[in-house]
């Protein structure tokens, strides 16, 4: 029995050894040419993007696995083992290779095993050719695409300074008048002294002004009417401007450039502000949303690593190792790129309606079908978000079909009710309007109202109750 067990054990070990060797040499045959030479760079780029880009960078750095820059120098094993590592990572790890063992120890515990890739040895050669000779991927702003040049960030226009100039001119006029009065008094006293007459009584400027005003009553009256009218006009404009913040551009904790993300990289607005589909608020994207891209994109086209580093600091991400740190590790870790503080990014809200106003993004975007640009302007061509002026939005009517040309200041009550008065509704565009249409048809009074509304062949938001106070103020 002992001899039988020994024989069985030897046979089993031999079978395992045979299968391992068979698996090792059973990998798709690699041509005599080295795996590091003669590959097709263009095909390798397509294969890399399809199979490798979700975990690897072609440069240095860690995404979910080490960057592949310099892989030819680091890989000390055979070409066959490299192919096996890509096709069957766990099978390659069983070979006991030291470099593969170090990769497993460093990354598998955090990211798990690399998925086996259905590529051939020739495919691997093409991928290695691309990794060793990646094309230049430097992003430059294109003026032809409608994107702004990132080196020419929009500058906020200076506000009207007519009131300041009026005050300056008024002060200058008063100084000139006081100087002229003093010179005139001195000349008069000189003439009186020469003629032997008594000097003018020494009185204050206020008394002189009062005396002069009585002597020039008509001019003073006209000037007074002008000053009062100017004050009334400016006061009215100031009162009407309460709550109007067109052009408001607050400084943000991170220099986020919309044109780079939306216009150049074609990120949809609602990818970051996804709550616009399902909530009252469009929402500010969480740092996790930023990390969907910036786990790989670690250097910006304008600010390099500085601004992206602020995101890493907030979420506790080490760009060198590609790993997230817990609270203890975050405080004790040092990195040349970022100091991990764990403090959330405090964005400054741009569009902020009064508390007594109800506005639902979901209702306007999903049901009403409004485009983001109808209220926010051409944000994709800007750097930071701002409150667009109504004049700017009106220039986009030809660029974005469906935009409504308005005249009242952005985010004002007049702007909202003007839009409700002009915006047409397709009763078949959503279940909400279909239900409203059916109720009006089934009711006698509603049917009569529907016929009256359709006299001009269109239905506006106003005609369906869009001007009712309780729609926005509840």
TIGUTI-486034 format. One record per atom (N, C-alpha, C, O): z, y, x. Coordinates in steps of 0.1 Angstrom, whole numbers, plus 5000, padded with zeros to 4 digits. Atoms other than C-alpha are relative to their C-alpha. Layout:
BEGIN
ZYX;...
***
This chain:
BEGIN
500049885008;500050005000;500050125009;499350225006;499949884991;500950245028;498650035006;498250145007;501349984994;497550175044;499050064990;498150144993;500949945010;495850245011;500250144998;499250224996;499749865002;497650575006;499450085012;498850195009;500549934988;496750675042;498550024999;497950125002;501450005001;493150585036;499550104990;498650174992;500349905011;493050775003;500150145004;499350235001;499749874995;494551075019;498950055009;498450165008;501049964990;492051075047;498650024993;497950124996;501349995008;489151025022;500050144993;499050214992;499949885007;490451315001;499850125009;499150215006;500149894991;490851555030;498650015006;498050125007;501449994995;487451455043;499150054989;498150134992;500849955010;485951525009;500150154998;499150224997;499849865001;487551865007;499350075011;498750185009;500649934988;486451945042;498550004998;497850095002;501450015002;482951825033;499550104990;498550174992;500449905010;482852035002;500050145005;499250235001;499949864995;484052345020;498950035009;498350145009;501149984991;481452295047;498750014992;497850094995;501250005008;478852225020;499850144993;498850204993;500049875006;479852545002;499650115010;498950215007;500249904990;479752735034;498550015004;497950125005;501450004995;476352625045;499049994988;497850004989;500850015012;475152585009;499650144994;498950154984;500449865004;474952965005;498550015002;497949955011;501449974999;471453085000;499650025015;500350115021;500350004986;469753045034;499750155004;498950224997;500349864994;469753365055;498949985010;498949895019;501150014991;466553425074;500550025014;501650075017;499749994986;466553405111;500450155004;501250175013;499749864997;466553785111;501450044996;501949994986;498649975002;469953945112;500150074986;499250144982;499749945013;471554055079;500050155001;500050224990;499949864998;471854405094;498750075003;498750195005;501249954996;468254455101;498949974990;498949874983;501250035008;464954485082;500150014985;499149974979;499949995015;466254555047;499250114994;498950215001;500749905008;464554765020;501150104995;501950064986;499049905003;466655085017;500050044985;501050054978;500249965014;465255184983;500549894990;501349924981;499550115009;465854844967;501549985002;502349944993;498650014998;469254834984;500850104993;502050074988;499349905008;470255154967;500149964986;501249984980;500050055014;469355014933;501049894998;501849894989;499050115001;471354704940;501450045002;502349994996;498749954997;474254894954;500650074987;501750054983;499549935012;474455114923;500349914988;501249934980;499850105011;474254814900;501149915002;501849864993;499050104997;476654584918;501350055007;502349995006;498949974991;478854774942;500750144998;501850165001;499649865000;479155144933;501350024992;502050124994;498849985008;482055094908;501249985009;502350025004;498850034991;484354984937;499950065014;500950095020;500249964986;482855094970;499250145000;498450174992;500749884996;481655424985;499149975012;499549885019;500850034988;478855435010;500650085012;500150065023;499349924989;481055685030;501449945002;501749844997;498650044998;484555655042;500850034988;500450124980;499249985011;487355645017;500149884991;499449794992;499750115009;488855414991;499850034986;500350134981;500149985015;487755384955;500849894994;502049914990;499250125003;488855034945;499949905011;500449785009;500250094988;487954884978;499650105011;499250215008;500349914989;487255025013;498650054999;497649984995;501349954998;484255255019;499249925010;499849865019;500850094992;481355075035;499450075013;498650005020;500449944987;480655325063;500549935012;501749905013;499650074988;480655145096;500349854998;501049795006;499750145003;480854795079;499449915011;500049805014;500750094990;478454655106;500949995012;500949885018;499150004988;480954745133;501349924997;501949865006;498750065003;484054615114;499849854997;500749775000;500250145004;482554285102;499749925013;498749935020;500150084988;483154035130;499549864998;499249795007;500450145003;482153715112;498549994999;497850085003;501550035000;478753555107;499450074988;500050114978;500749945011;476053685084;500249914988;500349964976;499950105011;476453365063;501350034992;501450024980;498749985006;480153445057;500050134992;500750144982;500149875007;479253805046;499449974986;499850024976;500750035013;476853665020;501049924991;501049954979;499050085008;479553415009;501150094994;501550074983;498949915005;482153695006;499550084988;500350114979;500649925011;479853884983;499849914988;500049954976;500350095011;478853584962;501249924995;501349894983;498950085004;482153394962;501250055008;501549985018;499049954991;485053604976;501249905002;501649895014;498950094997;487753344971;499649885009;500449835016;500550114991;485553074987;500050055014;500349985024;500149954987;485053305017;501450025006;501650005018;498749984995;488753385019;500649865005;501549865014;499550134996;489353005022;499649965014;500149875020;500550034986;487553015056;501150045010;501049995021;498949964991;490653175071;499650125010;500350155019;500449894991;488653465087;501150115000;501650154989;498949904999;491153735099;499750134993;500650184987;500449885006;489254035087;500149994984;500650084977;500050035014;488753885052;501549994995;501850044985;498650025003;492453795052;500750144999;501550164990;499449875001;493454155059;499550084988;500350164982;500549935013;491254285030;500749944988;501150024979;499350065011;492854035007;501450054999;501950084988;498649965000;496354135017;500150154996;501150194989;499949865002;495654505014;499550044986;500150134980;500649965012;493554524982;500249914988;500249964976;500050095012;493854214960;501250034992;501250024979;498849985008;497454284950;499950124991;500650124981;500149885008;496554634937;498849994990;498950034979;501250005008;492954584924;499549874995;498649864987;500550135004;492554214920;498849965009;498450035017;501150054993;489853994934;498750074997;498450114985;501349955003;486354134938;499249904992;499349784994;500850095008;483953994912;498949945008;498350015016;501150074993;481453744925;498750074995;498550094983;501249935003;478053914926;498849915001;498749835010;501150095001;474853744916;498850065009;497850115003;501049954991;472853854947;499649905010;500449815013;500550104990;470753664972;500350065014;500750175016;499849964986;470953685010;499050125003;499450215010;500949894998;467853905009;500550134993;500350244999;499449885007;469554134984;501150065008;501250185009;498949954992;472554165007;499450075012;500050185016;500649934989;470254255036;499550144995;499750245003;500549875005;468754535014;501250104998;501150215001;498849925003;472254655004;500550055013;500950175014;499549964988;473354665040;499150115007;499650205014;500949904995;470254865049;500250134994;500250245001;499749875007;471055125023;501450055005;501550175007;498749964996;474755135033;500050075014;500650175017;500149944986;473755205070;499150125000;499250205010;500949895000;471155455061;499950064986;498850074980;500149945013;472055625028;499350135000;499350205010;500749875001;469855915017;500950124999;502150104995;499149885001;471156265018;500250034985;499350054977;499649985014;473056314985;500750134998;501450154988;499449875002;474156674990;499550064988;498350074985;500349945012;474256844957;499850155002;500750225007;500249864999;472757194955;499750054986;499149984978;500249945013;472657424925;498650034998;497950085007;501449985003;469257444908;499950124991;500450114979;500249885009;468257784894;499049964989;499050024978;501150035009;465257624877;500649924988;500049934977;499450085011;467557394856;500850084990;501350034980;499149925009;469457684841;501450015005;502250094999;498649994995;472557634862;500150125009;499150175015;499849894991;474057924880;500249955014;500549835016;499750034986;474257934917;501550005002;502250104999;498650014999;477757814925;500650105010;501850125010;499549894991;478058084952;500050134993;500450234999;500149885008;477458344925;500849994987;500149994977;499250035012;480358284901;499950134991;499950244996;500049885009;480258514870;501250095002;502350055004;499049904998;482158834874;500250074987;499250114981;499749945013;483858984844;499650155001;499950225010;500449865001;482259314834;501150094997;502150064990;498949915003;484459614835;499950064986;498850084981;499949955014;485559754802;499650155000;499650215010;500449865002;484460094788;501250095004;502450075000;498949924995;486460364806;499950154995;500350245002;500249875005;485460664784;501350084998;501450205001;498749945002;489060734775;500650055013;501250165014;499449964987;490160744812;499350135005;499950225010;500749894995;487360984820;500350134992;500450244997;499649895009;488261204790;501450065005;501550185006;498749954995;491861234803;499950075013;500550175015;500249944987;490761304838;499350144999;499850245005;500749875002;488361584826;501050104994;500950224997;499049915006;491161724804;501050065010;501350175009;499149954989;493561744833;499450105009;500050205013;500749914991;490961904855;499850144993;499950244999;500249875007;490262164828;501250084999;501250205001;498749935001;493962244824;500350065014;500850185014;499849954987;494262284862;499250125003;499750225008;500949884997;491262514864;500450124991;500450234996;499649895009;492462714834;501350075005;501450195005;498749954995;495962754849;499750085013;500350195015;500349934987;494462854883;499250134997;499550245003;500749885004;492063104866;500950104994;500850224996;499049915006;494963254846;500850075011;501050195010;499249944989;496963304878;499250105008;499750215012;500949914992;493963464897;499850134992;499950244997;500249895008;493263684867;501250094999;501150224999;498749935000;496963794866;500250085013;500650205012;499949934987;496963884903;499050115001;499450225006;501049895000;493764084900;500450124991;500250234995;499649895010;495064274870;501250085006;501250205005;498849934994;498364354888;499550095012;500150205014;500549924989;496364474918;499450134995;499650245001;500749885006;494264714897;501150094994;501050224996;499049925006;497364834878;500850085011;501250195010;499349934989;499164904911;499250115007;499750215010;500949904994;496165094925;500050124991;499950244996;500149895010;496065304893;501450064997;501550154989;498649945003;499865364893;500649954987;501550024982;499550055013;500465154862;501149905002;501249845013;499050104999;503364924855;499449865001;498449834995;500550144999;502964554865;500249934987;501049964979;499950095011;502464284839;501349935000;501849905011;498750075001;505664124826;499849865005;498949795002;500150134994;506363804845;500549904989;501749894987;499750095011;506263534818;499549865004;498749855013;500450144996;505863154819;498649974995;497950044988;501350045004;502562964816;499949974986;498849994979;500050035014;503462844782;499950124991;499150134981;500149875008;503963204769;498650065002;498050114992;501349954998;500663304785;499049924992;498149984986;500950095007;498863004769;500150044985;499150044978;499849965014;500363104735;499350134997;498750144986;500749875002;499163464739;498549985000;497850054992;501450024999;495763344750;499449944987;498349974983;500450085012;495463104720;499850094988;498950084980;500149915011;496163384695;498850095001;498250134991;501149914998;493563604711;498649934998;497649994995;501250085001;490963314710;500149904989;499949784992;499750095011;491763164676;498949914996;499149794994;501250085004;488263044668;499749895010;499549775006;500350104990;487662864701;501149895000;500849775001;498950105000;491162704700;499949914987;500249794988;500150085012;490562584664;498949905001;499249784997;501150104999;487262424672;500449895010;500249775008;499650104991;488762254703;501149914994;501149794997;499050095006;491762134683;499449904990;499949784990;500750095009;489461984656;499449885008;499549775004;500750114992;487561794684;501049915005;500849785005;499050094994;490761664700;500649914990;500849794992;499550085011;492161544667;499049894996;499449784994;501050105004;488861374657;499949895011;499749775007;500150104990;488661204691;501249915000;501049795002;498850085001;492261084688;499949904989;500349794990;500150095012;491560944653;499049895003;499349774999;501050104998;488460764664;500549895010;500449775008;499450094990;490160614695;501149924994;501349804997;498950085006;493160514675;499549904990;500049794990;500650105009;490960344648;499449895008;499649775005;500650114992;489060154675;501149915007;500949795007;498950084995;492360054691;500649904990;500949794993;499450085011;493759924658;499049894997;499549774994;500950115004;490559734650;499849905012;499249795009;500150094989;490659584685;501149905002;501149825011;498950094999;493959414679;499649864997;499049834986;500450145002;493459044683;498649965004;498249855003;501350024995;489959084697;500049995015;500450085022;499950034986;489658934732;498749955006;498749875015;501350044995;485958904739;500050035015;500450135020;500149994986;485358844776;501349965007;501449965019;498750044994;488958714781;499849895010;499349785006;500250104989;488958514814;501249985008;501450055018;498850024992;492358394825;499849925013;498849845014;500050084987;492958254860;500649874997;501649864991;499650135003;493357884860;500749945013;500349985024;499450054989;495557674883;499149925009;499349905021;501050084992;492557464894;498650074998;498350104986;501349935001;489157634901;499049904995;498349845003;500950095006;487157424877;498750074997;498750184990;501349945002;483357504876;499349924990;498849814992;500750075011;481757414843;498649975004;498149865000;501450014997;478257464856;499849875009;498749805007;500250114991;478757194883;500149874992;499449774994;499750125008;480156944858;499049974989;498449864987;500950015012;477957014827;498650015004;497849925000;501449974998;474757154840;499449925011;498349865009;500550084989;474356974873;500249854998;499349775000;499650145001;476156644867;499849954986;500049834983;500450045014;475256634829;501249934993;501049844986;498850055007;478856564817;500050074987;500150194986;499949945013;478956614780;501350074997;502350035002;498749935003;481456874767;501049914994;502249924997;499050085008;483056624744;500549885008;501349805002;499450104992;483656374772;501450045004;502349965004;498749954996;486456594784;500850054988;502050034987;499349955012;487256764751;499749914988;499249954978;500450105010;486956444731;500750024986;500349974976;499249985012;489556554705;499250094990;499650094978;500849915009;486956794690;499449914989;499149974978;500550095010;485656484671;501049964989;500649934978;499150065009;488856384655;501350084998;502350024993;498749925000;491456664657;499850144996;498650194997;500049855002;492257024648;499650075013;498950165013;500249944987;492257104685;499049925008;499049795007;500950074991;489457024710;500849935011;500449835016;499150064990;492256964735;499550035015;498350055017;500349984985;492457014773;500149865006;501149795004;500050144995;491556694792;501249975009;501650065016;498950044991;494456504808;499549975014;498349965016;500450034986;494456444845;499449865001;498649845010;500650144999;493656074838;498550014997;497749935003;501449985002;490256194824;499350055012;498250005016;500549954987;489656384856;499849895010;498849885017;500050114990;490456074876;498949904998;498649825007;501150095002;487755874859;498850025010;498149935014;501049974990;485356054882;500550035014;499949995024;499549954987;487456204909;500849895008;501349925019;499550114992;488855864920;498949975011;499349925021;501150024990;485455844937;499550135006;499350145018;500549874995;484356214940;501350075005;502050134998;498849954994;486956334965;499850145007;500750205013;500349884994;485156644977;499150084991;498050034987;500849915009;483756934956;498950075008;498950085020;501249944994;480457104962;500350155005;499550205012;499749874996;482157444965;501350015008;501450075018;498749984994;485857414973;500549885008;501649875013;499750114991;485757084992;501249924994;501149884982;498950095004;489056884990;501150084994;502150024988;498849925004;491357184981;500349994985;501449954982;499750005014;490957204943;500249864995;501049834986;499950145004;490456824938;501449955004;502049874997;498750044995;493656784959;501150044990;502149974990;499049965009;495556964932;500149904988;501249884983;500050115010;494556694907;500849885005;501649824998;499350124994;495756424931;501550035001;502349944999;498649964999;499056614936;500749984986;501849944985;499450005013;499656624898;500249854995;501149824989;499950145006;498956254891;500649905011;500949795007;499450084990;500256114924;499049895005;499249775004;501050094996;497055964939;499750035015;499650155019;500349994986;496455904976;498549975003;498149865002;501550024999;492755964983;499649925013;498549865013;500350074988;492955795017;500149854997;499249775002;499850145003;494155455004;499449964986;499249854983;500550035014;492755494968;501049944991;500749864982;498950065008;496155404953;500850104994;501050214999;499049915006;498555564929;501449975005;501749855008;498750014995;502055624940;501050024989;500850104980;498949985010;505255584920;500850125004;500550195014;499249884997;507955854919;500650015014;500550115020;499450014987;509755744950;499050025011;499250105021;501049994989;506655694971;499450135000;499050185011;500749885000;505156014959;500850115007;500250205014;499249904993;508056224972;500149985015;500250085022;499850034986;508256055005;498749995008;498749965020;501350024994;504456035012;499450135005;499650234998;500749884995;502556275033;498649975002;498249865006;501450024999;498856325034;499450135005;499850235001;500649874995;496556575052;499350074989;499050194990;500749945011;494856635019;500850064989;500550174984;499349965011;497556674994;501549975001;501849875007;498550035001;501356694989;500349964986;500050034976;499850065013;502356474960;501350064994;502450034998;498849945007;504656674937;500249954986;501349974981;499850065014;504056504903;500150114989;500450074978;499949905010;504056844885;498750014992;497650014999;501350005008;501556854856;499350135002;499850245005;500949884998;498657104858;500250084987;500050034976;499849915011;499457394835;498850094998;498850205003;501249925003;496157514822;500350124991;501250114982;499849885009;495957864806;499049994989;497849994991;500950015012;494557844771;499150134999;499650245000;501049895002;491458064765;499950044986;500150164983;500249975014;490758044728;501349974992;501749854991;498750025006;493958094709;500150084987;500250204987;499949935013;494058174672;501450034996;502349965001;498649975004;497058334655;500649884992;499949794987;499350115006;499658094641;499749984985;499849874979;500250015014;498758184605;498649964996;498249964985;501450035002;495158074609;499849855002;500349795012;500350144999;494057714603;498549985003;497750034997;501450034996;490957594621;500049855005;500849815013;500150144996;489857234625;498749985007;497650005002;501250034993;487357134652;499349884994;498149894993;500650115006;486756804635;499250044988;498049994986;500749965012;485756964603;498750085003;497750064997;501149924996;483357204620;499049925008;497749945006;500950074991;481856964646;499449884993;498249864993;500550135006;481656634626;499450034986;498349984984;500549975014;481256764590;499050115000;497950104994;500849885000;479757104597;498849995009;497850065008;501150024990;477556984626;499850125009;498750135015;500149894990;478257294647;499949965014;500549865018;500050034986;477357294683;501150085007;501550195002;498949934993;479957394709;499650155003;500450245003;500549874995;477757694720;500150104988;500150224991;500049915011;477957844685;501350095000;501350204995;498749924999;481557954692;500450035014;501050145016;499649994986;481957914729;499050065010;499350095021;501149954991;478658044743;499549895009;499849775008;500750094991;476657894771;500949965012;500749995023;499050044990;479657744789;499549935012;500049945023;500550084989;477657504810;499450085011;499150025022;500649924989;476157794830;501150095006;500750175015;498949924995;479557944838;500849935010;500749815012;499050064992;482357884862;501249964991;501249854986;498850035009;485657914842;499650044986;498750114983;500249975014;485857914805;500550144996;501550195002;499749865005;486058254787;499750014985;499049934980;500349985014;485858394752;498650085001;498550195005;501449945000;482058464748;499950114990;500550114979;500249905009;481058784732;498949964990;498149874992;500950045010;479058774700;498650035004;497649975000;501349974995;476158944718;499449895009;498249865008;500450114992;476058664743;499649884992;498549824995;500350125008;476058394717;498750024992;497949934991;501249985007;473258564698;498849985009;497749965004;501150024991;471058544729;499649855001;498649825007;500350144999;471258164726;499449944988;499249814988;500550055012;469758134692;498749925002;498549814996;501250074997;466358034706;500249885008;499449785008;499750114991;467857804732;500649884993;500349764996;499350115007;470057604708;499750014985;500350094978;500450005014;468357544674;501249974991;502049884994;498850025009;470957574646;501150105002;502050114993;499049904998;472957854661;499850114990;498750144986;500049895011;473858134636;500250135007;501250155014;499949874995;473258494646;501150084992;500950104980;499049935007;476358694638;500250145006;499650175016;499849874995;477559054643;501450045002;501750145010;498649964999;481359064641;500549945013;500049855019;499450044988;483559024672;500449855000;500949804989;499650144999;484158664683;501449974997;502350055002;498650055004;487258484668;500750104991;501850084988;499449915010;487858774644;499849944986;498949854984;500150055013;488258714607;498650034994;498049954987;501449965004;484958904600;499049915005;498049884999;501050104993;483158664624;500049874992;499049814990;499950135007;484458364605;499350014986;498649924982;500549995013;483658484570;498550035000;497749994991;501449974999;480258614581;499249865003;498149844997;500650134997;479458264595;500049914987;499049854984;499950075013;480658104562;499050054990;498549984981;500949955010;478358334543;498549975004;497749974995;501450034996;475258244564;499749865002;498649815001;500250144996;475857884573;499549924987;500249924977;500550085011;473757654550;500649865001;500949815012;499450145001;474957304539;499049914994;498349944985;500850115006;473056984534;500949914993;501849845000;499050085008;474856804506;499949855003;500749775000;500250144996;473456474520;500449975014;500249865019;499850014986;474656534555;501349925003;501549875014;498750074998;478156374551;500649954987;500250004977;499450055012;480256174527;500950114993;501050114981;499249895006;482456484522;499250084991;499650114979;500949915009;479556694508;499449914989;499249964978;500550095010;478156394490;501049994988;500649994976;499050015011;481456354471;500150134992;500350124980;500049875006;481556724464;498850024990;499050074979;501349995008;477956704451;500249924987;499849964976;499950105012;478756404428;501050064990;500850054978;499049955009;481856574413;499450124992;499650134980;500649885007;479856894405;498949954990;498850014979;501050055009;477056684389;500649944988;500149954977;499450075011;479456484368;500850094990;501150054979;499349905009;481256794354;499150104994;498250155001;500949915007;479657014329;500050145006;499050205010;499949874994;480957334343;499550005015;498950105020;500450024986;480357204378;498550005001;497950055010;501450015000;476757124370;499350134998;498350175004;500549865002;476157474357;500250085012;499350165016;499749934988;477757614388;499049965011;498550045019;500950054990;475557394410;498650064998;497950105007;501349945003;472357524392;500050145005;499050195010;500049864996;473457884398;500050015016;499350105021;500049994985;474157814435;498649975006;498250035016;501350054995;470757644440;498850104996;497750064999;501049915004;468857944426;499250055012;498050075011;500749964988;467958054462;499749885009;499349905021;500450124993;467257694473;500949975012;500449905021;499150044989;470257674497;501450024995;501750094986;498650005003;473957624496;500850045012;500649985023;499249964988;476357814519;501449964999;501949914988;498650045000;479857744529;500850094990;501750044984;499349915010;480958054509;499949954986;500849964978;500250045014;479457914477;500849884997;500949854985;499150125003;481557594481;501450035003;502249945005;498649974998;484757784485;500450045014;501650055017;499749974987;484557884521;500650145002;501050185013;499349875000;485858234513;501450004994;502050114993;498750015006;488958114496;501150025011;501049965021;499049964990;492058254514;500749875005;501049865017;499250124997;493857914513;499249915009;499849815014;500750084991;491057754533;500450025014;500549925022;499749974986;492157924565;501550055001;502050045012;498749954999;495558074556;500949924989;500749944977;499250095009;498057824540;501550015002;502349954995;
***
